[in-house]
Every structure is written in C-alpha cells, then in structure tokens.
Amino acid sequence: MTVGTTKLHLAAAMGVTAQKKTVLITGVSRGLGRALALELARRGHSVIGCARSSDKVSSLQTELASLNPAAASSSSSASPHLITTVDVRSDTSIKELAKHVVESRLIPDIIVNNAGTINQNNKIWDIPAEEFDMVSAYCATKWAVEGLTRSVAKELPLGLAVIALSPGVVNTDMLTSCFGSSAALYQSPESWAPRAATMILSLTTEDNGASLTV
C-alpha cells in the first residue's frame, strides 16, 4: 500500500463544506490508515474505520475513545466513531459494513479506500502463480487504480468525485518489506497524516478523476 506509486482510492461526496465530516477509511489497523484515522479524529471529524485484525481494531477503538473522554464516560453520548472488523476482499463482509453504517446513521462524506496488500519482495518471474493472482503484482495494481479512477469519474452523478491519491513514500511495514532498513529514511505515517488529512478534507468535485500526490 505504501511504496512510492501507491494510490489511495478516494470516493468523496462533495456538497457544501461542513465544519465536521464523516470519513470512512479501510485498512485502519496500522500504517497510513491508522495514522489518518487518528489525525481526523483529533480534528473533530467522525471516523468509520475497518480492518481485518480484531485486536488492532480494538486497540484503535481505545485510542479514539481517549481523544474524546467525555463521550466515552457518558452512557448518553454515542461515540462519534465506528470502528469494526471487516475483510474488504469479501462481498458479504462489505455488505455487512454498509448495513452497519446505515444503521449507525454515520453516512460518510468521504471514503478513503486505503486497505491493500503486497506480495513477498521478489523478482516478478519468481513470484508463485497463486501469489501473483492474489495481488496482481503490487505496482501493476497502482496503475490500475488510476485507470479505474478515470473511468468511474466519467460515470458519477453530480456532487460526487473519485480521486487517485498517491501518499508518496512513507515508512510503513510494507515499505520495510521492500526497502529494509532504508525505509527509516522516509517520513513516518504520523508526520504524513496531518498533510494528508488537510488535502483530503479540501477535495472538491473539481478534482474528479484526478491523480494527486500528498
């Protein structure tokens, strides 16, 4: 998800700009997704987050609650966030998430399709067929996101926008799997998140179909 050409696929409902927004982020268990979720929450926005790891989802729930202790301690105050375990590879799991979101009345203004995976670092001709099928070769999918973004942008109704957003090179577990110790030379997710949040929150329908970089 976070090698240089990585794309975060954004689908944004851009209406009248509001002070607070609800942002749905996939892949919030670690790295960019987690850092972005915490940054948005610190700014007072509501976060809908999902990831496969139940332990890491629980950890993020606890950290988000600590940012809003008043809501956490009051039985009458509903949490402004919804963090849940979801496998985005499963249509059934996604349908359950959609149902949960609607029932919670936390309809997202912005969706950040951040979840991703990467094959074991190897020469392309040495990648096993079953692994290649699973990830379709990491860099190839990044180009595919740009093509998909431009295609979907032409079909969206007024008021919606879809943007391919490259985060740049960020020191995450995925980068370490490729760069090894050299990954430490690059910015951390925590230093990246404030700039990314500002950029994402400022997107408008005029950005529909664009490929941007944080």
N, C-alpha and C positions, 0 to 999 in steps of 0.2 A: 504493500500500500504506500510506502513512503520512499521509494527510490526516486531519483530526480524527475522521472517522467510521470510519476503517479498522478492520477486525476481523482479528485473528489467530485462526484456527480451530484449537482445541486438542482433540486426542483423547488422553485420558490413561487409562492402565491404573493404577488406584489400588488397590493392595493394602496390605500392611504397609509403612510408611515405612522406607526403607533409607537408609543414610548416602550411598551413591553411586547415582546414577541414570544411565540411558542416555536421551538426549533426541535425537529426530530433528527437524531443522529444515530446511524448504525455503527456498530463496532466501537462501543464506548468503554470496553473493558481495559484498554491500555492505549499508549501512544497518543496519536493526534486526536482520536475520538474522545478519549477521557479528558485530555487537556482542554479541548474545545468546550466540552460539556461544563466543566468546572468554571471556565472563564465566562461563559454566557450566564451561568447561574450567579456568579459574583456580580454581574452587571444587572441583575434583577429579572432576567428572562427565564421563562419556563422551559425545561428540557424534557423531551421524551427520548429516552435512550434505550438501546438494546444491544445485547451481545450474547455469545454462546456460553460463557463461563458464569455459572451461578454464583460462585464465590466472589468473582471480581465485580459482578453486578451488585451484590450485597455490599461490598466494600465501597463502591461508588455511591450507593444509596446513603450509607452512613456519612460519607464526606459531604454530600449535598445537604443532608439534614443539619450538619454542623454549621453550614453557611446561613441557615435560617432557623436558629434555635427556638424562636417564638412559635413558629408553626409546628415544630417537632414536639414541643411541650404542651401544646394546646389540643385537646381532643376535638374542639370545634373547628380547628383550622385544617383544611385539607392541604396536603403537600402540593406545592406548585409544580412538582416534577413527577414524571412517571418513568421509572427505570425497571426494565424487565428482561427476562431471559428469552431470546429469540434466535433461531437459526435462519438467517436470510436466504440460505440455499433451499429452504423448504417452503413451498407454496402454502401448505397448511399452516405453518408457523407464522407466515406473513399475514394470512387471513385472520388468525387469532389476534395478532398485534393490532390490525386495523380495527377489529371489533372492540378490543380493549381501549384503544384510543378514543373511539366514538363514545363508548360508554362513560369514559372519564371526562368527556367534554373538553379535552385538550386537543383541539384541532390545530395541526401545525401550520404556521405561516411559511416556514422554510423547512425543507428536507435536505439533509446532508447524507448522501449515500457513500459513507466512508469505509464500511467494512470491506476487507479484502484478504487475500491470501497470496502466498508466494511459493513457488517450487524450491526445492533444495538447490543451492547455488551449484551450477554445473554447466558444462558446455551443452548447447542445445541438442547436439546429436547424442549426448549421453543421458538425456532425460528419459526415463521409462515412459512407455506409451500411456500407461494408466495415470501417471502423474501429469503428463502433458495435457491429457484430456481434462483433468481436474482444473488446471489453472490456465489452460490455453496459452501457455508461455506468458510470463508476467508482463514483459514490455509490450507484447502484441496486444494485450487487453487494454493497455493505456491508450494506444492509438484507436482502438475500437470504441472507447468511451467518447472520444472526440467526434467520431463519425456518428455514433448513436445520438449524441447531444444535438448535432446539427440537424439530424433527421427529425427527431422529436420536436425540436424548436419550430419546425415548419407546420406541425400539426396541432400545437397547443392553442386553446382558445385565448381570447383577450384576457389580460390580467394575470397570466401565468408566464413563467420564464424557466428555462433549463440552461444551466451553465456548467461547463467542464472547468474545474478549478485545480490547478497544479499547486500543491503546497510548497514545492521546492524541495531541497534536500534537508531532511530533518533526522536527528539522531534517535532512531527508534529501534526496536528489536529487529524489524525487517531489514533496516539499513545495516545493522550489525551483522546479519546473516550473510550479507554480500560484501561489506567493506571491512569486516573485522574490527580491530581496534581503531582503525582510521575513522570510523563513524563518530567517535568522540570529538572530532574536529569540527563537527557541524552543530547547528543550533539545536537546543532541546525542544521537546514538544511544549514545555511550559513557556519558553521565550517566544515560540512561534504563535501560540494561541491568541494573545492579545491582538496582534496584527491581523490574523485570520478572522477573528470574530468581528473586528471593525469592518473588514472588507465584505464579509458575508452579509452582515446586517445592512450594508449600504447598497446592495444589489437592487436593481430595478428591472422593469420589463425591457428597458432599452439594452440590457445585457443579454437578452435571449439569444441562445445559440453560440455565445462567445466562448472562447478558450482563454482563461485568465490564469495568472500566477500570483500567489501571495507574495 
